Amino acid sequence: MMERDASEKLAGLMQEIGTQLESAAGIIKDSGDKEEHRTYLATIEFVLGYLRQDVLQPIFIDYPDLAPDDWEHG
């Protein structure tokens, strides 16, 4: 189990990265070719999925109080 302080910092950073990726998805949706959109958006969704499943989920299992109110477990 990662120390709480490190877990808290990592969770915050990963949530910031997730927010940035979601912003990038919004930019992509508003410009360019639709086929190109699908490729970029699929990649962003893939990365977000791994961040949630492989980084944030284990942290929030160890420290449930660090999870945001809207966190969906599992």
All heavy atoms as a GROMACS GRO file, in nm:
protein
  588
    1MET      N    1   0.085  -0.117   0.000
    1MET     CA    2   0.000   0.000   0.000
    1MET      C    3   0.090   0.124   0.000
    1MET      O    4   0.184   0.133   0.077
    1MET     CB    5  -0.092  -0.001   0.124
    1MET     CG    6  -0.175   0.124   0.137
    1MET     SD    7  -0.275   0.139   0.289
    1MET     CE    8  -0.371  -0.008   0.288
    2MET      N    9   0.058   0.217  -0.088
    2MET     CA   10   0.131   0.341  -0.096
    2MET      C   11   0.099   0.428   0.027
    2MET      O   12  -0.013   0.424   0.077
    2MET     CB   13   0.090   0.415  -0.224
    2MET     CG   14   0.180   0.530  -0.258
    2MET     SD   15   0.136   0.620  -0.411
    2MET     CE   16   0.054   0.504  -0.511
    3GLU      N   17   0.194   0.504   0.073
    3GLU     CA   18   0.170   0.593   0.186
    3GLU      C   19   0.060   0.693   0.151
    3GLU      O   20   0.044   0.732   0.035
    3GLU     CB   21   0.298   0.670   0.221
    3GLU     CG   22   0.407   0.582   0.277
    3GLU     CD   23   0.531   0.662   0.310
    3GLU    OE1   24   0.533   0.786   0.294
    3GLU    OE2   25   0.630   0.598   0.352
    4ARG      N   26  -0.014   0.735   0.252
    4ARG     CA   27  -0.128   0.823   0.230
    4ARG      C   28  -0.089   0.953   0.161
    4ARG      O   29  -0.156   0.997   0.068
    4ARG     CB   30  -0.198   0.854   0.363
    4ARG     CG   31  -0.319   0.944   0.342
    4ARG     CD   32  -0.390   0.976   0.472
    4ARG     NE   33  -0.496   1.069   0.445
    4ARG     CZ   34  -0.615   1.037   0.397
    4ARG    NH1   35  -0.645   0.911   0.372
    4ARG    NH2   36  -0.707   1.129   0.375
    5ASP      N   37   0.018   1.016   0.204
    5ASP     CA   38   0.059   1.143   0.146
    5ASP      C   39   0.086   1.128  -0.004
    5ASP      O   40   0.040   1.209  -0.085
    5ASP     CB   41   0.181   1.199   0.219
    5ASP     CG   42   0.219   1.337   0.171
    5ASP    OD1   43   0.131   1.426   0.169
    5ASP    OD2   44   0.336   1.356   0.134
    6ALA      N   45   0.159   1.025  -0.040
    6ALA     CA   46   0.189   1.000  -0.181
    6ALA      C   47   0.062   0.966  -0.258
    6ALA      O   48   0.042   1.013  -0.371
    6ALA     CB   49   0.290   0.887  -0.194
    7SER      N   50  -0.027   0.888  -0.196
    7SER     CA   51  -0.154   0.853  -0.260
    7SER      C   52  -0.239   0.977  -0.287
    7SER      O   53  -0.299   0.991  -0.393
    7SER     CB   54  -0.233   0.755  -0.173
    7SER     OG   55  -0.166   0.632  -0.164
    8GLU      N   56  -0.242   1.065  -0.189
    8GLU     CA   57  -0.322   1.188  -0.203
    8GLU      C   58  -0.267   1.276  -0.316
    8GLU      O   59  -0.343   1.327  -0.398
    8GLU     CB   60  -0.321   1.264  -0.070
    8GLU     CG   61  -0.418   1.377  -0.064
    8GLU     CD   62  -0.433   1.432   0.077
    8GLU    OE1   63  -0.361   1.390   0.169
    8GLU    OE2   64  -0.519   1.520   0.094
    9LYS      N   65  -0.136   1.291  -0.323
    9LYS     CA   66  -0.074   1.371  -0.428
    9LYS      C   67  -0.096   1.308  -0.565
    9LYS      O   68  -0.129   1.377  -0.663
    9LYS     CB   69   0.075   1.387  -0.401
    9LYS     CG   70   0.105   1.479  -0.285
    9LYS     CD   71   0.253   1.484  -0.255
    9LYS     CE   72   0.280   1.571  -0.134
    9LYS     NZ   73   0.421   1.570  -0.094
   10LEU      N   74  -0.078   1.176  -0.573
   10LEU     CA   75  -0.095   1.106  -0.700
   10LEU      C   76  -0.240   1.113  -0.747
   10LEU      O   77  -0.267   1.138  -0.865
   10LEU     CB   78  -0.050   0.961  -0.687
   10LEU     CG   79  -0.056   0.877  -0.814
   10LEU    CD1   80   0.029   0.940  -0.924
   10LEU    CD2   81  -0.011   0.735  -0.785
   11ALA      N   82  -0.334   1.094  -0.656
   11ALA     CA   83  -0.476   1.101  -0.692
   11ALA      C   84  -0.510   1.240  -0.744
   11ALA      O   85  -0.580   1.254  -0.847
   11ALA     CB   86  -0.563   1.065  -0.573
   12GLY      N   87  -0.462   1.342  -0.679
   12GLY     CA   88  -0.487   1.479  -0.724
   12GLY      C   89  -0.430   1.504  -0.863
   12GLY      O   90  -0.497   1.562  -0.949
   13LEU      N   91  -0.309   1.458  -0.884
   13LEU     CA   92  -0.245   1.476  -1.014
   13LEU      C   93  -0.321   1.400  -1.123
   13LEU      O   94  -0.345   1.453  -1.232
   13LEU     CB   95  -0.100   1.429  -1.006
   13LEU     CG   96  -0.017   1.444  -1.134
   13LEU    CD1   97  -0.011   1.589  -1.179
   13LEU    CD2   98   0.123   1.389  -1.110
   14MET      N   99  -0.359   1.277  -1.096
   14MET     CA  100  -0.432   1.197  -1.194
   14MET      C  101  -0.568   1.259  -1.226
   14MET      O  102  -0.614   1.256  -1.341
   14MET     CB  103  -0.451   1.053  -1.145
   14MET     CG  104  -0.322   0.972  -1.135
   14MET     SD  105  -0.236   0.954  -1.293
   14MET     CE  106  -0.099   1.066  -1.269
   15GLN      N  107  -0.632   1.318  -1.126
   15GLN     CA  108  -0.761   1.384  -1.151
   15GLN      C  109  -0.741   1.508  -1.237
   15GLN      O  110  -0.823   1.536  -1.325
   15GLN     CB  111  -0.830   1.415  -1.018
   15GLN     CG  112  -0.879   1.288  -0.951
   15GLN     CD  113  -0.930   1.311  -0.809
   15GLN    OE1  114  -0.874   1.390  -0.734
   15GLN    NE2  115  -1.037   1.242  -0.775
   16GLU      N  116  -0.632   1.581  -1.215
   16GLU     CA  117  -0.601   1.697  -1.300
   16GLU      C  118  -0.576   1.653  -1.444
   16GLU      O  119  -0.623   1.716  -1.538
   16GLU     CB  120  -0.480   1.771  -1.246
   16GLU     CG  121  -0.504   1.847  -1.118
   16GLU     CD  122  -0.376   1.910  -1.064
   16GLU    OE1  123  -0.282   1.936  -1.143
   16GLU    OE2  124  -0.371   1.934  -0.943
   17ILE      N  125  -0.501   1.545  -1.460
   17ILE     CA  126  -0.473   1.492  -1.594
   17ILE      C  127  -0.603   1.450  -1.660
   17ILE      O  128  -0.625   1.477  -1.779
   17ILE     CB  129  -0.372   1.376  -1.586
   17ILE    CG1  130  -0.234   1.430  -1.548
   17ILE    CG2  131  -0.366   1.299  -1.718
   17ILE    CD1  132  -0.133   1.322  -1.511
   18GLY      N  133  -0.691   1.385  -1.586
   18GLY     CA  134  -0.821   1.344  -1.640
   18GLY      C  135  -0.901   1.465  -1.688
   18GLY      O  136  -0.961   1.462  -1.796
   19THR      N  137  -0.899   1.571  -1.611
   19THR     CA  138  -0.970   1.693  -1.649
   19THR      C  139  -0.911   1.751  -1.777
   19THR      O  140  -0.984   1.794  -1.868
   19THR     CB  141  -0.963   1.797  -1.535
   19THR    OG1  142  -1.029   1.742  -1.420
   19THR    CG2  143  -1.030   1.927  -1.574
   20GLN      N  144  -0.780   1.750  -1.787
   20GLN     CA  145  -0.713   1.801  -1.908
   20GLN      C  146  -0.747   1.716  -2.030
   20GLN      O  147  -0.772   1.768  -2.139
   20GLN     CB  148  -0.562   1.806  -1.888
   20GLN     CG  149  -0.517   1.908  -1.785
   20GLN     CD  150  -0.549   2.050  -1.826
   20GLN    OE1  151  -0.535   2.088  -1.941
   20GLN    NE2  152  -0.594   2.129  -1.730
   21LEU      N  153  -0.751   1.585  -2.012
   21LEU     CA  154  -0.786   1.496  -2.124
   21LEU      C  155  -0.931   1.518  -2.167
   21LEU      O  156  -0.962   1.515  -2.287
   21LEU     CB  157  -0.763   1.350  -2.085
   21LEU     CG  158  -0.617   1.307  -2.078
   21LEU    CD1  159  -0.606   1.167  -2.017
   21LEU    CD2  160  -0.553   1.310  -2.216
   22GLU      N  161  -1.020   1.540  -2.072
   22GLU     CA  162  -1.159   1.568  -2.106
   22GLU      C  163  -1.171   1.701  -2.181
   22GLU      O  164  -1.249   1.712  -2.276
   22GLU     CB  165  -1.245   1.568  -1.980
   22GLU     CG  166  -1.263   1.429  -1.923
   22GLU     CD  167  -1.328   1.426  -1.785
   22GLU    OE1  168  -1.362   1.534  -1.730
   22GLU    OE2  169  -1.344   1.316  -1.732
   23SER      N  170  -1.091   1.799  -2.143
   23SER     CA  171  -1.088   1.927  -2.216
   23SER      C  172  -1.037   1.905  -2.359
   23SER      O  173  -1.091   1.963  -2.454
   23SER     CB  174  -0.998   2.027  -2.146
   23SER     OG  175  -1.053   2.064  -2.022
   24ALA      N  176  -0.936   1.823  -2.373
   24ALA     CA  177  -0.883   1.792  -2.506
   24ALA      C  178  -0.991   1.725  -2.592
   24ALA      O  179  -1.005   1.756  -2.711
   24ALA     CB  180  -0.761   1.701  -2.494
   25ALA      N  181  -1.068   1.637  -2.532
   25ALA     CA  182  -1.176   1.570  -2.606
   25ALA      C  183  -1.278   1.673  -2.656
   25ALA      O  184  -1.327   1.662  -2.769
   25ALA     CB  185  -1.244   1.466  -2.518
   26GLY      N  186  -1.307   1.773  -2.574
   26GLY     CA  187  -1.400   1.878  -2.615
   26GLY      C  188  -1.347   1.957  -2.734
   26GLY      O  189  -1.422   1.990  -2.826
   27ILE      N  190  -1.218   1.986  -2.733
   27ILE     CA  191  -1.156   2.058  -2.844
   27ILE      C  192  -1.164   1.974  -2.971
   27ILE      O  193  -1.198   2.024  -3.079
   27ILE     CB  194  -1.010   2.094  -2.811
   27ILE    CG1  195  -1.006   2.198  -2.699
   27ILE    CG2  196  -0.935   2.143  -2.936
   27ILE    CD1  197  -0.868   2.219  -2.639
   28ILE      N  198  -1.135   1.846  -2.958
   28ILE     CA  199  -1.137   1.756  -3.073
   28ILE      C  200  -1.277   1.748  -3.132
   28ILE      O  201  -1.294   1.752  -3.254
   28ILE     CB  202  -1.085   1.616  -3.032
   28ILE    CG1  203  -0.936   1.624  -3.001
   28ILE    CG2  204  -1.113   1.514  -3.142
   28ILE    CD1  205  -0.882   1.503  -2.926
   29LYS      N  206  -1.378   1.739  -3.046
   29LYS     CA  207  -1.516   1.728  -3.095
   29LYS      C  208  -1.559   1.850  -3.174
   29LYS      O  209  -1.645   1.842  -3.260
   29LYS     CB  210  -1.611   1.706  -2.976
   29LYS     CG  211  -1.603   1.570  -2.916
   29LYS     CD  212  -1.699   1.557  -2.800
   29LYS     CE  213  -1.687   1.421  -2.734
   29LYS     NZ  214  -1.773   1.409  -2.616
   30ASP      N  215  -1.499   1.965  -3.142
   30ASP     CA  216  -1.539   2.091  -3.205
   30ASP      C  217  -1.461   2.125  -3.331
   30ASP      O  218  -1.482   2.232  -3.388
   30ASP     CB  219  -1.525   2.206  -3.104
   30ASP     CG  220  -1.623   2.195  -2.989
   30ASP    OD1  221  -1.727   2.128  -3.004
   30ASP    OD2  222  -1.595   2.254  -2.883
   31SER      N  223  -1.374   2.037  -3.376
   31SER     CA  224  -1.294   2.071  -3.493
   31SER      C  225  -1.255   1.947  -3.572
   31SER      O  226  -1.252   1.837  -3.520
   31SER     CB  227  -1.166   2.144  -3.451
   31SER     OG  228  -1.084   2.059  -3.375
   32GLY      N  229  -1.227   1.969  -3.699
   32GLY     CA  230  -1.168   1.864  -3.780
   32GLY      C  231  -1.261   1.759  -3.836
   32GLY      O  232  -1.383   1.770  -3.832
   33ASP      N  233  -1.201   1.656  -3.884
   33ASP     CA  234  -1.265   1.546  -3.953
   33ASP      C  235  -1.327   1.447  -3.854
   33ASP      O  236  -1.265   1.412  -3.754
   33ASP     CB  237  -1.156   1.477  -4.037
   33ASP     CG  238  -1.206   1.355  -4.109
   33ASP    OD1  239  -1.258   1.370  -4.220
   33ASP    OD2  240  -1.190   1.244  -4.051
   34LYS      N  241  -1.448   1.401  -3.884
   34LYS     CA  242  -1.520   1.310  -3.792
   34LYS      C  243  -1.446   1.177  -3.771
   34LYS      O  244  -1.444   1.124  -3.662
   34LYS     CB  245  -1.662   1.283  -3.842
   34LYS     CG  246  -1.750   1.405  -3.844
   34LYS     CD  247  -1.775   1.456  -3.705
   34LYS     CE  248  -1.864   1.579  -3.710
   34LYS     NZ  249  -1.873   1.649  -3.584
   35GLU      N  250  -1.386   1.124  -3.875
   35GLU     CA  251  -1.311   0.998  -3.862
   35GLU      C  252  -1.189   1.019  -3.772
   35GLU      O  253  -1.157   0.936  -3.689
   35GLU     CB  254  -1.267   0.946  -3.999
   35GLU     CG  255  -1.197   0.812  -3.994
   35GLU     CD  256  -1.285   0.700  -3.936
   35GLU    OE1  257  -1.406   0.699  -3.962
   35GLU    OE2  258  -1.230   0.614  -3.865
   36GLU      N  259  -1.125   1.131  -3.789
   36GLU     CA  260  -1.011   1.165  -3.705
   36GLU      C  261  -1.057   1.180  -3.559
   36GLU      O  262  -0.988   1.136  -3.466
   36GLU     CB  263  -0.948   1.295  -3.754
   36GLU     CG  264  -0.818   1.330  -3.688
   36GLU     CD  265  -0.756   1.455  -3.747
   36GLU    OE1  266  -0.830   1.553  -3.768
   36GLU    OE2  267  -0.635   1.453  -3.771
   37HIS      N  268  -1.174   1.237  -3.538
   37HIS     CA  269  -1.229   1.251  -3.403
   37HIS      C  270  -1.238   1.116  -3.335
   37HIS      O  271  -1.201   1.102  -3.219
   37HIS     CB  272  -1.371   1.310  -3.407
   37HIS     CG  273  -1.377   1.451  -3.448
   37HIS    ND1  274  -1.496   1.516  -3.464
   37HIS    CD2  275  -1.281   1.542  -3.478
   37HIS    CE1  276  -1.474   1.641  -3.501
   37HIS    NE2  277  -1.344   1.658  -3.511
   38ARG      N  278  -1.289   1.018  -3.406
   38ARG     CA  279  -1.308   0.885  -3.346
   38ARG      C  280  -1.176   0.827  -3.297
   38ARG      O  281  -1.169   0.770  -3.189
   38ARG     CB  282  -1.375   0.790  -3.445
   38ARG     CG  283  -1.523   0.810  -3.458
   38ARG     CD  284  -1.585   0.698  -3.538
   38ARG     NE  285  -1.570   0.721  -3.681
   38ARG     CZ  286  -1.657   0.785  -3.756
   38ARG    NH1  287  -1.767   0.832  -3.705
   38ARG    NH2  288  -1.636   0.802  -3.885
   39THR      N  289  -1.071   0.844  -3.375
   39THR     CA  290  -0.940   0.791  -3.338
   39THR      C  291  -0.888   0.861  -3.212
   39THR      O  292  -0.846   0.795  -3.116
   39THR     CB  293  -0.840   0.810  -3.453
   39THR    OG1  294  -0.888   0.742  -3.567
   39THR    CG2  295  -0.703   0.756  -3.415
   40TYR      N  296  -0.892   0.992  -3.212
   40TYR     CA  297  -0.844   1.067  -3.094
   40TYR      C  298  -0.928   1.038  -2.971
   40TYR      O  299  -0.875   1.016  -2.862
   40TYR     CB  300  -0.846   1.218  -3.121
   40TYR     CG  301  -0.738   1.267  -3.214
   40TYR    CD1  302  -0.768   1.354  -3.317
   40TYR    CD2  303  -0.605   1.230  -3.197
   40TYR    CE1  304  -0.669   1.402  -3.402
   40TYR    CE2  305  -0.506   1.276  -3.280
   40TYR     CZ  306  -0.539   1.364  -3.383
   40TYR     OH  307  -0.441   1.410  -3.466
   41LEU      N  308  -1.059   1.040  -2.988
   41LEU     CA  309  -1.147   1.020  -2.872
   41LEU      C  310  -1.133   0.879  -2.816
   41LEU      O  311  -1.136   0.860  -2.695
   41LEU     CB  312  -1.292   1.050  -2.909
   41LEU     CG  313  -1.320   1.197  -2.941
   41LEU    CD1  314  -1.464   1.215  -2.989
   41LEU    CD2  315  -1.290   1.287  -2.823
   42ALA      N  316  -1.115   0.781  -2.902
   42ALA     CA  317  -1.094   0.643  -2.856
   42ALA      C  318  -0.966   0.633  -2.773
   42ALA      O  319  -0.963   0.566  -2.670
   42ALA     CB  320  -1.090   0.547  -2.974
   43THR      N  321  -0.863   0.702  -2.818
   43THR     CA  322  -0.736   0.701  -2.744
   43THR      C  323  -0.752   0.769  -2.608
   43THR      O  324  -0.705   0.717  -2.506
   43THR     CB  325  -0.625   0.770  -2.826
   43THR    OG1  326  -0.612   0.701  -2.950
   43THR    CG2  327  -0.494   0.770  -2.751
   44ILE      N  328  -0.820   0.883  -2.605
   44ILE     CA  329  -0.842   0.954  -2.479
   44ILE      C  330  -0.924   0.868  -2.384
   44ILE      O  331  -0.892   0.857  -2.265
   44ILE     CB  332  -0.908   1.090  -2.505
   44ILE    CG1  333  -0.807   1.184  -2.569
   44ILE    CG2  334  -0.964   1.150  -2.375
   44ILE    CD1  335  -0.866   1.315  -2.620
   45GLU      N  336  -1.029   0.804  -2.433
   45GLU     CA  337  -1.111   0.716  -2.349
   45GLU      C  338  -1.029   0.600  -2.295
   45GLU      O  339  -1.045   0.560  -2.179
   45GLU     CB  340  -1.231   0.666  -2.427
   45GLU     CG  341  -1.334   0.774  -2.453
   45GLU     CD  342  -1.447   0.729  -2.545
   45GLU    OE1  343  -1.451   0.610  -2.583
   45GLU    OE2  344  -1.531   0.814  -2.578
   46PHE      N  345  -0.941   0.545  -2.377
   46PHE     CA  346  -0.854   0.436  -2.336
   46PHE      C  347  -0.764   0.480  -2.220
   46PHE      O  348  -0.753   0.411  -2.117
   46PHE     CB  349  -0.770   0.391  -2.457
   46PHE     CG  350  -0.677   0.278  -2.431
   46PHE    CD1  351  -0.723   0.147  -2.430
   46PHE    CD2  352  -0.542   0.301  -2.409
   46PHE    CE1  353  -0.635   0.041  -2.407
   46PHE    CE2  354  -0.454   0.196  -2.385
   46PHE     CZ  355  -0.502   0.066  -2.384
   47VAL      N  356  -0.701   0.595  -2.235
   47VAL     CA  357  -0.611   0.647  -2.131
   47VAL      C  358  -0.689   0.676  -2.003
   47VAL      O  359  -0.646   0.640  -1.893
   47VAL     CB  360  -0.536   0.772  -2.182
   47VAL    CG1  361  -0.460   0.840  -2.069
   47VAL    CG2  362  -0.442   0.736  -2.296
   48LEU      N  363  -0.804   0.741  -2.016
   48LEU     CA  364  -0.886   0.771  -1.898
   48LEU      C  365  -0.927   0.643  -1.826
   48LEU      O  366  -0.927   0.638  -1.703
   48LEU     CB  367  -1.009   0.852  -1.938
   48LEU     CG  368  -0.985   0.999  -1.969
   48LEU    CD1  369  -1.111   1.061  -2.031
   48LEU    CD2  370  -0.944   1.075  -1.845
   49GLY      N  371  -0.960   0.541  -1.902
   49GLY     CA  372  -0.999   0.413  -1.842
   49GLY      C  373  -0.886   0.354  -1.759
   49GLY      O  374  -0.908   0.306  -1.647
   50TYR      N  375  -0.765   0.356  -1.813
   50TYR     CA  376  -0.652   0.304  -1.738
   50TYR      C  377  -0.619   0.388  -1.615
   50TYR      O  378  -0.585   0.334  -1.510
   50TYR     CB  379  -0.527   0.290  -1.827
   50TYR     CG  380  -0.522   0.155  -1.893
   50TYR    CD1  381  -0.563   0.140  -2.025
   50TYR    CD2  382  -0.481   0.042  -1.824
   50TYR    CE1  383  -0.562   0.016  -2.086
   50TYR    CE2  384  -0.479  -0.082  -1.884
   50TYR     CZ  385  -0.520  -0.095  -2.016
   50TYR     OH  386  -0.519  -0.218  -2.074
   51LEU      N  387  -0.630   0.518  -1.628
   51LEU     CA  388  -0.607   0.604  -1.511
   51LEU      C  389  -0.704   0.570  -1.399
   51LEU      O  390  -0.667   0.560  -1.283
   51LEU     CB  391  -0.622   0.752  -1.548
   51LEU     CG  392  -0.509   0.816  -1.626
   51LEU    CD1  393  -0.545   0.961  -1.660
   51LEU    CD2  394  -0.380   0.811  -1.550
   52ARG      N  395  -0.830   0.553  -1.436
   52ARG     CA  396  -0.932   0.522  -1.336
   52ARG      C  397  -0.911   0.383  -1.276
   52ARG      O  398  -0.912   0.366  -1.154
   52ARG     CB  399  -1.072   0.531  -1.398
   52ARG     CG  400  -1.115   0.672  -1.429
   52ARG     CD  401  -1.254   0.677  -1.490
   52ARG     NE  402  -1.356   0.626  -1.402
   52ARG     CZ  403  -1.416   0.697  -1.305
   52ARG    NH1  404  -1.383   0.822  -1.286
   52ARG    NH2  405  -1.507   0.641  -1.230
   53GLN      N  406  -0.893   0.285  -1.362
   53GLN     CA  407  -0.887   0.145  -1.316
   53GLN      C  408  -0.755   0.110  -1.248
   53GLN      O  409  -0.754   0.043  -1.145
   53GLN     CB  410  -0.909   0.053  -1.436
   53GLN     CG  411  -0.902  -0.094  -1.401
   53GLN     CD  412  -0.923  -0.181  -1.525
   53GLN    OE1  413  -0.988  -0.141  -1.619
   53GLN    NE2  414  -0.867  -0.300  -1.522
   54ASP      N  415  -0.645   0.152  -1.306
   54ASP     CA  416  -0.514   0.106  -1.259
   54ASP      C  417  -0.442   0.201  -1.164
   54ASP      O  418  -0.348   0.160  -1.097
   54ASP     CB  419  -0.423   0.077  -1.378
   54ASP     CG  420  -0.472  -0.039  -1.462
   54ASP    OD1  421  -0.561  -0.114  -1.415
   54ASP    OD2  422  -0.424  -0.056  -1.575
   55VAL      N  423  -0.486   0.327  -1.159
   55VAL     CA  424  -0.420   0.422  -1.069
   55VAL      C  425  -0.516   0.468  -0.960
   55VAL      O  426  -0.491   0.449  -0.841
   55VAL     CB  427  -0.362   0.543  -1.146
   55VAL    CG1  428  -0.295   0.640  -1.050
   55VAL    CG2  429  -0.264   0.498  -1.254
   56LEU      N  430  -0.629   0.527  -1.000
   56LEU     CA  431  -0.720   0.584  -0.900
   56LEU      C  432  -0.796   0.478  -0.820
   56LEU      O  433  -0.808   0.491  -0.698
   56LEU     CB  434  -0.819   0.680  -0.968
   56LEU     CG  435  -0.755   0.807  -1.022
   56LEU    CD1  436  -0.856   0.887  -1.103
   56LEU    CD2  437  -0.698   0.891  -0.910
   57GLN      N  438  -0.846   0.376  -0.886
   57GLN     CA  439  -0.924   0.273  -0.814
   57GLN      C  440  -0.847   0.213  -0.696
   57GLN      O  441  -0.900   0.208  -0.585
   57GLN     CB  442  -0.969   0.164  -0.912
   57GLN     CG  443  -1.053   0.055  -0.850
   57GLN     CD  444  -1.200   0.093  -0.841
   57GLN    OE1  445  -1.243   0.195  -0.895
   57GLN    NE2  446  -1.277   0.013  -0.774
   58PRO      N  447  -0.722   0.169  -0.716
   58PRO     CA  448  -0.648   0.114  -0.601
   58PRO      C  449  -0.626   0.215  -0.489
   58PRO      O  450  -0.633   0.179  -0.371
   58PRO     CB  451  -0.514   0.069  -0.663
   58PRO     CG  452  -0.542   0.048  -0.807
   58PRO     CD  453  -0.648   0.150  -0.842
   59ILE      N  454  -0.602   0.340  -0.525
   59ILE     CA  455  -0.584   0.443  -0.423
   59ILE      C  456  -0.713   0.460  -0.343
   59ILE      O  457  -0.712   0.465  -0.220
   59ILE     CB  458  -0.540   0.577  -0.486
   59ILE    CG1  459  -0.397   0.566  -0.539
   59ILE    CG2  460  -0.553   0.691  -0.384
   59ILE    CD1  461  -0.352   0.685  -0.622
   60PHE      N  462  -0.826   0.468  -0.413
   60PHE     CA  463  -0.953   0.492  -0.346
   60PHE      C  464  -1.001   0.369  -0.268
   60PHE      O  465  -1.078   0.383  -0.173
   60PHE     CB  466  -1.058   0.538  -0.445
   60PHE     CG  467  -1.026   0.672  -0.509
   60PHE    CD1  468  -1.079   0.706  -0.631
   60PHE    CD2  469  -0.941   0.763  -0.447
   60PHE    CE1  470  -1.051   0.828  -0.690
   60PHE    CE2  471  -0.911   0.886  -0.505
   60PHE     CZ  472  -0.966   0.919  -0.627
   61ILE      N  473  -0.954   0.252  -0.304
   61ILE     CA  474  -0.984   0.133  -0.223
   61ILE      C  475  -0.907   0.142  -0.091
   61ILE      O  476  -0.962   0.115   0.016
   61ILE     CB  477  -0.950   0.004  -0.301
   61ILE    CG1  478  -1.053  -0.018  -0.412
   61ILE    CG2  479  -0.943  -0.116  -0.206
   61ILE    CD1  480  -1.018  -0.130  -0.508
   62ASP      N  481  -0.780   0.181  -0.100
   62ASP     CA  482  -0.699   0.193   0.021
   62ASP      C  483  -0.740   0.313   0.107
   62ASP      O  484  -0.734   0.306   0.230
   62ASP     CB  485  -0.550   0.208  -0.016
   62ASP     CG  486  -0.491   0.081  -0.073
   62ASP    OD1  487  -0.549  -0.027  -0.053
   62ASP    OD2  488  -0.385   0.091  -0.139
   63TYR      N  489  -0.781   0.422   0.042
   63TYR     CA  490  -0.817   0.546   0.112
   63TYR      C  491  -0.949   0.599   0.058
   63TYR      O  492  -0.952   0.695  -0.020
   63TYR     CB  493  -0.707   0.652   0.096
   63TYR     CG  494  -0.571   0.606   0.142
   63TYR    CD1  495  -0.474   0.564   0.052
   63TYR    CD2  496  -0.539   0.604   0.278
   63TYR    CE1  497  -0.349   0.520   0.094
   63TYR    CE2  498  -0.415   0.560   0.322
   63TYR     CZ  499  -0.321   0.519   0.230
   63TYR     OH  500  -0.197   0.477   0.272
   64PRO      N  501  -1.061   0.538   0.096
   64PRO     CA  502  -1.191   0.577   0.040
   64PRO      C  503  -1.224   0.724   0.060
   64PRO      O  504  -1.295   0.784  -0.021
   64PRO     CB  505  -1.291   0.489   0.115
   64PRO     CG  506  -1.212   0.380   0.175
   64PRO     CD  507  -1.072   0.429   0.192
   65ASP      N  508  -1.172   0.785   0.165
   65ASP     CA  509  -1.202   0.926   0.191
   65ASP      C  510  -1.137   1.020   0.087
   65ASP      O  511  -1.175   1.136   0.077
   65ASP     CB  512  -1.158   0.966   0.332
   65ASP     CG  513  -1.008   0.947   0.352
   65ASP    OD1  514  -0.961   0.832   0.336
   65ASP    OD2  515  -0.940   1.046   0.384
   66LEU      N  516  -1.042   0.970   0.009
   66LEU     CA  517  -0.980   1.051  -0.096
   66LEU      C  518  -1.064   1.054  -0.223
   66LEU      O  519  -1.045   1.142  -0.309
   66LEU     CB  520  -0.840   0.998  -0.129
   66LEU     CG  521  -0.735   1.005  -0.020
   66LEU    CD1  522  -0.603   0.950  -0.070
   66LEU    CD2  523  -0.719   1.148   0.032
   67ALA      N  524  -1.157   0.962  -0.237
   67ALA     CA  525  -1.240   0.954  -0.357
   67ALA      C  526  -1.337   1.073  -0.361
   67ALA      O  527  -1.395   1.110  -0.260
   67ALA     CB  528  -1.318   0.823  -0.360
   68PRO      N  529  -1.354   1.132  -0.479
   68PRO     CA  530  -1.452   1.240  -0.490
   68PRO      C  531  -1.594   1.184  -0.472
   68PRO      O  532  -1.617   1.063  -0.486
   68PRO     CB  533  -1.433   1.291  -0.633
   68PRO     CG  534  -1.360   1.186  -0.707
   68PRO     CD  535  -1.286   1.105  -0.605
   69ASP      N  536  -1.686   1.271  -0.436
   69ASP     CA  537  -1.823   1.229  -0.408
   69ASP      C  538  -1.887   1.158  -0.526
   69ASP      O  539  -1.970   1.069  -0.508
   69ASP     CB  540  -1.910   1.349  -0.367
   69ASP     CG  541  -1.867   1.405  -0.233
   69ASP    OD1  542  -1.806   1.333  -0.152
   69ASP    OD2  543  -1.898   1.524  -0.210
   70ASP      N  544  -1.849   1.196  -0.648
   70ASP     CA  545  -1.911   1.137  -0.766
   70ASP      C  546  -1.836   1.013  -0.819
   70ASP      O  547  -1.866   0.965  -0.926
   70ASP     CB  548  -1.925   1.241  -0.877
   70ASP     CG  549  -1.789   1.294  -0.925
   70ASP    OD1  550  -1.687   1.271  -0.857
   70ASP    OD2  551  -1.788   1.360  -1.030
   71TRP      N  552  -1.741   0.962  -0.742
   71TRP     CA  553  -1.664   0.845  -0.785
   71TRP      C  554  -1.752   0.722  -0.793
   71TRP      O  555  -1.824   0.689  -0.699
   71TRP     CB  556  -1.548   0.819  -0.690
   71TRP     CG  557  -1.466   0.700  -0.729
   71TRP    CD1  558  -1.469   0.576  -0.674
   71TRP    CD2  559  -1.370   0.693  -0.833
   71TRP    NE1  560  -1.381   0.494  -0.737
   71TRP    CE2  561  -1.318   0.562  -0.835
   71TRP    CE3  562  -1.323   0.786  -0.926
   71TRP    CZ2  563  -1.220   0.522  -0.928
   71TRP    CZ3  564  -1.224   0.745  -1.016
   71TRP    CH2  565  -1.175   0.616  -1.016
   72GLU      N  566  -1.745   0.653  -0.906
   72GLU     CA  567  -1.819   0.528  -0.925
   72GLU      C  568  -1.721   0.414  -0.910
   72GLU      O  569  -1.630   0.399  -0.991
   72GLU     CB  570  -1.885   0.524  -1.062
   72GLU     CG  571  -1.990   0.631  -1.081
   72GLU     CD  572  -2.048   0.629  -1.221
   72GLU    OE1  573  -2.032   0.528  -1.291
   72GLU    OE2  574  -2.108   0.730  -1.259
   73HIS      N  575  -1.737   0.336  -0.806
   73HIS     CA  576  -1.645   0.223  -0.781
   73HIS      C  577  -1.674   0.110  -0.878
   73HIS      O  578  -1.786   0.087  -0.916
   73HIS     CB  579  -1.658   0.175  -0.637
   73HIS     CG  580  -1.623   0.281  -0.539
   73HIS    ND1  581  -1.494   0.315  -0.508
   73HIS    CD2  582  -1.700   0.366  -0.467
   73HIS    CE1  583  -1.492   0.414  -0.421
   73HIS    NE2  584  -1.617   0.446  -0.395
   74GLY      N  585  -1.565   0.037  -0.909
   74GLY     CA  586  -1.579  -0.081  -0.993
   74GLY      C  587  -1.579  -0.045  -1.134
   74GLY      O  588  -1.576  -0.092  -1.232
   0.00000   0.00000   0.00000
